[in-house]
Amino acid sequence: MSAKHGFGFVLHAHLPFVLNHGRWPHGADWLNEAAAETYLPLLAMMGNLERDRVPFRLNLGLTPVLCEQLASDRFREEFTEYLDTKVAAARDNAAEFGRRNETGLAAMALRWEGYYQGIRELWLHRWGGRILDGFRHFARAGHLEIITCAATHGYLPLLGRDVSCQAQIRAGVTAHRRHFGTDPKGIWLPECAYRPRGTWAPPVGRRWPPQVRKGSDEFLAEEGLKFFVVDTHMVRGGQAVGIYLSRFEELRRLHARHEREAGRPIDPHRSPHRPYWVLSNPEGHAPVAAFVRDPDTGIVVWSGEHGYPGDGAYLDFHKKHFPGGLRYWRVTKPKSDLGEKEIYQPDRVEARLEENAAHFVSLATNLLNGSARSPETGRRILTAPFDAELFGHWWFEGVRWLELVLRKFAASPAVETVSLADTLADAPPTQVLGLPEGSWGQGGYHWIWLNEQTSWTWERIYDAEDRMEKMAGELVRREAAGVPGTGPLREVLQLAARELLLLEASDWQFLISTVSARDYAEARLSRHASDFGTVAEIAGGLLTGRTATAEEQATLAALRTRDFLFPDADPGWWAKVDHP
């Protein structure tokens, strides 16, 4: 084991299924933007470090629903067109600014043209149009630990059935294995949300009485997963810091109505700088390790007001030039309105990045060398989880900052970057904890995803879950009994499973609560609920012995083409809980 302390970056890359579901302002362009501004720049950054033989380790969560999209021919078509459009927009902007003698803006437009041409070169010629190949390369080289997630980022503590939790995680593990050829060792629980074993009743409606539900850790252990990440307050107590409140005004209003509690008392004997075993059911399975989010390093990166992304020299995310949607202005001041934004000056950025990176490494080193948050002696592990899209997309300079941080850690005599899986293998936890229910959302609980604006969505989900479990159970019973003609029923129920997984995505409630894309989210959730119902009706007909009509077959074919993800989903996953 190394004598150095360990620093574990954990980047969580996720987008909902948007291909074939709109383009702009909501839809496939979300994926295109993330690919151009985050995923490919991350690959370029890792390529720079590998070229210079800089030792580094990153932990990267790639959600199964994101992988399904990035690996598809449909994405390659969309992304090609997107890059062509951005290059053309930059050229048009340069001509426009030139005619007005706005030389600074014209120069920025030419930089954008070069940027998108560089992204296209990296994508097509370095990685052959296959982004996942790049991540596979760095994983095989030992630089990247790729972890998985629930299939569509379903918010597991609020799902109504244990079979739904089982299916979300099993579909995620299966997709990871198909894309990367290995079993994932770790998982990013959606929104870092956890629920222990215990009695549970639906928070909306009165569909079934309270019942004992399995803990989130039980499902992970059953699928062979070794670790996950939790927020600090889940282990140590205190108030949950939250990560979204400063970015969304509507959440601040909701928070005033749904703040759950002031926080649990802080336990000074528990540290965020070590992993712990989590065990809901000692008789059922081996424990799973939880790595704990460090709050101090989190706030200096997450906060747009107090953190590095709020630096006045950095590119402003919100102000865009149309047509084209390119950005030409800097933050100026974190709370300045769009009319006060000043023109971006690229030559001012590198010095600010150097200072911010040096501050971050110094902060992390001091925390690991000893603080009130780290009372134990010996080697410590600081876990720093972030949404991957923060780097490059929300904070344009963030990927370059990340590279500087990794270079500085590589030169550090005291701290090294680590894989969480290797850390767990080298030094397993020595203490078992029982975690409370909660998440990394503001307030530490579920209110961002369950409130008066989203309660109707859960009623739709619970209806579909109930129906799916009954149909899947009947399919498995007939197959076990050797009833002929079950093949068509299995195919239809596999499509129903896809629609249910899409319906369960936590993104819809988040977008509704933040009002960032409420209409789109409400329409998507309603569409998947409706399409699930349509497919279930067809399955119901097959269960009575009739065959699907030509019109029904056309409907099924259209849905299979539109929602092409998870081709290996097994309806039997919803029939029963394999490990009661």
N, C-alpha and C positions, 0 to 999 in steps of 0.2 A: 504494500500500500504506500502511496506517495506521502511524503512528509508535508507536502503543501496542503493548504485548505482547498476546497473545491468550489467552483462557481458553475452553476448549471443554468444556462439560458434555456428556456423552454418557449418556443414560438409555436403558436396555435394558428394554423392556416385553415380557414373555413369560409365557404360561401354556400348559401342555399342553392338548390337546383334551379338555375335560371335559363339554361339553354332551352330553346323552343317555347319560352314563356316571356316574350317581349324583349326589347333591346334597349331603348332609351325613352325616358330617363331611368326606367327601372327594368332590369332584366339582364340580358347577356352582356351588356356593357359593364356591369359590375365585375363580371369575371374577366373581361378584357382588360379593364383598368388594373385589377389586382395582378394579372399576369404580367402586364407591361411595367407596372410600378413597384411590385413586390417580389413575385416569384422568380422572374428572370433576373432582376437585379440581385436577389439573394444568390442565385447560381453564379452570377458574374463575380460577386464578392468572394464566394468560396473558391472560385477559380483563381482569383488573385492570390489568396492565401496559400492555396496548394502550389501555385507557380513559384511563390517565394519561399516555399517550404516552411511556412509558419505553422507550428502545431496548434490545432484548435479542435474543440468538440462542441457541437450544438445538438440540442434535442428539438426535433421538429415534429409537431403534430399535423398530419395531413388528414383531414376528415375524409371518410369514404365517399361522401357525396361530392366533395371537391375532386377527388381522384377520378371518379367516374366521368366527370366533365372534362378534366384536363386530358384524359386518355382518348377522348372521342374524336371521330372525324368531324363531327359537327362543330366542336370547338375550333379545330384547325381552320375550318371555313370561316367562322366568325372572326377569329383573331387576324387572319390574313386581311380581311376586308377592313377591320378596325385599324390596323397599322397603316394601311394605304390611306385611309381617311385622315388619320392624324398627320401623316407626312404632308398630304395635300393642304390640310388646314394651316400647318406651320408655314408653308410656302405662300399661301394666300395672305396670311397675317403679315409676313415679312414685306410683301409687296404693298399692302395697305399702309403699314407703318412707314415704309420708305416714302410713299407719296406724301405723307404728312410730316416728313422730316423728323420723325420720332426715332432717332437712331438707337437709343437704348432699348426700346421695345422691339425694333427691327432685329437687333443683334440677339435678343432673347428668342425671337421667333426662329432664327437660324439655328440656335442651340437646340430648340425643340425638334426641328427637322433632323438634326444630327442624332438627337437622343433616340427618336423612334426608328431611324434607320439602323442605329446600333442595336436596338432591341431586336429588330427583325433579323439582323445578321447573326446575333447570338442564338436566337430561337431556331432559325432554319439551318444554319451552317455549323454551329457548335453542337446543337442538340437534335438536329434533324427533325424539327417540328414537334418534338416529344419532351415536354417539360419534366415528366416523371422520370425519364431516362437520366436527366441531370441529377435529380435527388437520389436515384438508385446508385449512380456513380459515386457520389460523396459518402453514401452509406457504406458501400463496399470498400471504399478507401479508408474507412474508420473514422471519418470526421463527423458523421451525422448519425444520430439515433432517431429513426423514424418511429413515432408512436401513432396509435390509431385513435378512434373516437366512436361514439355511437353512430350508426349508419347515416342518419340525416340530422344529427345534432338534436335528437329528441330530448326534451327536458325530463330526465328520468324520474325524479322524485314526484312529479305530478302525473305521470302516466298511470292509467287506471288499472292495468293488469300486469301481473308479473310476467306473463308470456310476452307482453309488449316490450318490457325491459330486456328480457332474454333475447328477443328477436333483434332489437336495436343493436345490442352489443355483438351478438353472433353474426349478424349481417356485416357489421363493421370489421370484425376479425376476418371473416371470409373474404371480403373485398380487399383488405390489406394483403392477405396471403396471395391473392390472385395478382395484384399489382406489383408486389415487391418480392415475392417468392420466399418469404420468411414469415414466421409467426411473430406478431408484435409482442414486445415485452411490457410495454406500458400503454396507458390510455389517458387521454384528456377527457375527463367527464364533462359533458356539455355545461358551460357556465360554471364549471367546478362545483356543480350541485350534487349533493350527497344526501342519502336518506338511510338511517340505520334500520335494522330489523325492528318491527314493532307493529302495533295495531294501527290501521289506516282506514279512512273512509273518504269517499270522493268529496272534494271541497265545494263542488257545485252539483246540484241535482240530488236525488235520493234513489239511486239505482240499485244499490246493494248495501247491506249493513257493514259495520266495521269488521275488518278481518286482519289477521296477521299477515304482513307482507315481508318479503325478504329484504335484506340490506343491500345497498348498491355494491358493497364489496363482495358479497356472495356471488353475484353474477360475474364479476370480474374474475374471481378465483376459478369459477367453473369453466371459464373460457381460456384459462392458462395465463391470464394477465398478472403481472407481478407488482405494478405500481401505478399510482395516479397522483394528481396534484390537488391540494386543497388550499383555501385561503387561510390567512393567519388566525383569524378569530375562531375558526373551527377547532383549532388545537389549543390556542393559548388564551382564548377569551378576549375581552375588550370589544370595542366597537368595530364593526366591519368598515373598512375604508371605502370599498366600492370603486368601480372604475368608469362608470358611465355618466354619473350625475353632472359633471362639469361640461359634458359635451352636448347634452340634450335638455333644453329648457322644459319641455313637457315632463320629463322625469323629475325635475325639481318640484313641480306642482304635485305630481303623484306622490312623491316622497313625503311631502307635508301631511298627506292623508294616510299613508301606509307605514310610517316608521314603526317598526315592530317593538323595539326595546332599546334601552341605552347601551346594552351590551352586557355580556357576562363578566364576572370579575376576572382579572388577569391572573393566571397561574404562573408565578415567576420561575417555576421548576420546569416549565415546558418552553422549548426554544424553537424558533422557525429555522434554525440552522442545523437540524438533524432530522432524519426520517423516523417515522414511527410505524409499527405494525397496527393494522386496523382489523378487528375481528368482531363481526356482528353475531356470529353463531359458532361457538367453539366446537360444537359437535358436527358441524357440516363440512368444513374445509380448512385449508391452511390460511393463514393471514395474508393480507395484501399490504404493501407498504404505501404510506402516504408521505410525499414530499410537500413541504410547507412553503407557501409564498412568503418571501421577505417583503415587508411593507415599506421599508425605507428606500430600497433601490427601486421599488415599484413606483412610488409617487413622483420621483424626479424624472421618470420617463413618461408615465401615463398622463400627467396633468398638463393640459394645454395652457393653463394659466400660470402655474408655478413650476412646471417642468421644462426640460430642454426644448420640446417642440414649440413652446411659446416664445422662444428667443426672437427678437424683432428682425434679425437678419435672415431667418429662414423663410422659405416659400410659403405663402398663405394658401391654405387649402380651399377656402370658400369663394374667393373672388376669381371669376373666370371671364375670359373674353369670348364673345360669340360673334360670328359662327366659329365653331371649332372646339370651344370649351377648354382652351389652353390657359395656363396661369402665368401671369407676368408680374405679380405683386408680392411683396414680402409681408410678413406678419405685422411689422411696424410696432404695434403694441397689442398685447393679447386681447384687450377689450375694445380696440378701435373699430369703428364701423367700416363698412366696405369703402365708403367714400374717402376715408382717411388713409387707406393703404398706399404705401409708396412703392416705386418700381423696384423690383428684385435686383440685387447687385451680387452676382455670383462670386466676385472676387473677395467679398466680405465673409463668405461662408466657412472656408476651410479653417480659419483661425478660431471661429466659434465652435466648430466641431472638435477641434483639438482640445480646446479648453473643457468642453462638456465631457468628452471621453475621458480626459485625465481626472476630472472631478468624480466621475462615476467609478472608475477603477480605484481611486483613493477611498471613496466612500465604502465600496464593497470590501476592500482590504481591511479598513479599520473595523468594520462590523465583524469580519471573520477573525480578526486578531483578538477580539474580546470586547464585549459590551454588556450592558444590563440585559439585552435580549439573548445573550449567549452565555449562560452561567456555567455550562459544562466545559471541561478541558478537553484537549486532544483535537483531532481533525474535525473541522466543521464543514458543512455543505450549505451554501447559500443558493436557494432556488429562486430564479427570476422569471416567472411566466408572463408572457405578453401575447396579445393578438398579433400574428405575423403581419397583418395588413397595416398595423400602425407604422411599420418601417417601410418607407417608400411611398405608400399610398397616402395615408393621413399625414405623415411627416416625411416629406420628400427626401430630405437629407438623412433619414434614419438608417438606411442601409450602409451608407458611408460611415456614419457614427458607429454602427455595429462593427464594421471592419476595423476601425481604429481601436475600439475597445478590445477586440479579440487579439489584435497585435500587441497591445499593452499587457494583457494578461499573459500572452506567450513569453514576454520578457520579464515577467514578475518573478521574484525569488520566493514569494510567499503564497501565491494563489495560482491555480491552473483551472482551465475550463474542463468540465467533466460530462460524461454520459451518465445519466441517472441510472441506467441499467447496470453499467459497470460499477458504479458506486454501491449499488445495492448488493451486487455479487461480492465485492471486496470487503464490505463492512456492513452486514445486515443490521437492522435496528435491534435494540436491546429492550425496548419498552413497547407494551401493547396498550393502545388507547381505544376508548369508545367515543366515536365522533358524534356530535349532535347533527340534527338536520339543518341544512343551510346551503349557501352558494357564495360566489364572490360578487354577487350583485349588491347594489346599495342597500344597506340595512342588514345584509347578510342572510336574507331569506328569499322568498319566492315572489315578492309583490310586483317586480317588473314584468313577470310572466303571468301572474294571476292577480287581476284587479277588476274593477267594475267594467273596464273597457274590453277585457279579454275573456271574461267568464263564459261567454257564449261559445268561444272557440273550444273550450274544454268539454262542453256538452256534446259538441259535434264529434270530438275525438273519442269520448267515452262510448258514444253510440256505435261508432265504427269498430272500436276495439272489441266490444261485446259481440258484435255480429261476426267479426273475423274469427274470434276464438271458437264460436259455435260451428262455423262452416269448416274451419280447419280440423276440428275434432271429428266431424262427420267424415271428412276426406280420409283421415288416418284410420278411422274405424273401418271404412269400406275397403281401403287398401289392405289392411290386416286380414280382413275376411275374404280377400280374393274376389271382391265384386268386380265383374268386368266393366270396362268403359270408364274407368276413373281417370284415364290420361287427360281427356279434354277438361275435366273438372280441375285437375291439378294445374293445368296451364292457366285457366281462368283465375284460380285462386292465387297463383303467383302474381298475376297482374294486380289483383286486389291488394296483395301484400305490398307491392310497390306504391300504390296510391295511399295506403295507410301510412307507410313510412314517410312519404312526402307530407301527408296531412299532419304528422306528429312533429315536424321540424319546429324547433323553438324559435326560429327566426321570425315566424309570423307574429307571435305575441310580442316579441321585442320591437319589431317595426311598428306595430300598432301602438304600443305604449310610448314609444319615442316620437311618434308622428312623423318619422323621417320618410316613411313610404307606406303610410297607413292604408290608403286605397288599394295599392298593389298587394299588400299582405292580406287584407281582408278578402280580396278577389281570389288570390291564390288558395287560401285556406278553404274558401267556399267551393272553389272549383274542384279541389282534390276530394273534399267531402262528397260533392255531387258525383264525381267520377267513380269514387269508391262505391257509392250507392248503386250506380248504374251497373258496375261490374258484379256487385253482390247480387243484384236482381237476376243477371244472366246466370250466375252460379246457382242461384236458387232454382231456376228453371231446369238446369242440368240435374240437380238433385231430385227433381220430380220425374226424371226420365226423358224429358224432351231435349231436342238438339237446338243449338243456337240458330237463329234465323240468319239469312244473308245480311240483313241490316245490323244485327248484333255482332256478327263476325267482322263486319267493316268497322264498327265502333271499337271493338277490341284491337284490331290491327292498327287503327289510328292512335290509340292510347299507347300501345307497345312502341310505336315509332317515336311518339312525342316524349314519353317518359321511359327512356331506354335503360335506365340504371339498374344495377343489381340483378343481372341475368341469372345468378345462381341462388337467389333467395328461395328458401324452401318453406312452403305454407305450413309444413309440419311443425315449424318452430313456434307457431301460434296455437298449436293444438293442446299442448300441456306443458307444464313446467318440468323439465327433465330432471332437475334436482330439487324435489319439494322441500 
